[in-house]
Amino acid sequence: MNPYMTQTHSASDVALVENIVSQRLKGSILWMVVGLLTTIGIGAYTLMNPAWLRFGISNFNVLLLIELGVVFLFSMRTYSANVMTLRGMFFIYSALNGITLSIVSVGYGIVDVALPAFIGALAFFIAFAVVGLTTKKNLSSFYPYMGAALLGMVLVSLAFMAGNYFNIGWITAINSSTFSLVMGYIGVILFSIFTAVDMNMIKNTVTQLALTEDETILERVEIAGALSLYLDFVNLFLSLLRIFGNKK
């Protein structure tokens, strides 16, 4: 039985909620897979098309800023924008990621590093998604700690970059490969947990809203969940790139 269903709910209500939760979870996972396939397709085309590759390399930072802007706008408009608009933003982000990730993968090595990193990310993602899906606990209480850990990672990375740029002695003394490797391991741990928490959050959010909200709200939760899972997978992949790239 669902953890949010009490004894005051009829058996038919319980069955209805469980059916809605199952459908929306499948929807989030399906949209996430579609996003990944879009990224892989655009990435492969970029690698095979010299003009696209040159464009991506010369505008790499601009593309990253656009990606951040799309994710920020998506987050701000999740419950106000049209569902089709949200799906469009998700596709735009997935496509842009195809260009930027293909360039990053070339830098590390497609066969030697990127492919093993992708397989590893898939293994971690599936394992922790199952944990988040099957646990009876509500993992939402982990979010503040995970958010703080993510912010810490970003700040440490920015400090390391700034220290090297301004030639700060004790920071420049830190080996960049060692720093990248440590951040890679931390990233794998962090985004594996994020995967479990996000999957759990999708399940619990749909459970809470299933009998009280209309289809539009549930569709918003579905596509927002897909983006969260997509981001978890991509960050797992990038973290494993750092690890495998250092061992190359």
Beta strands, then each sheet from edge to edge (+ up, - down):
end
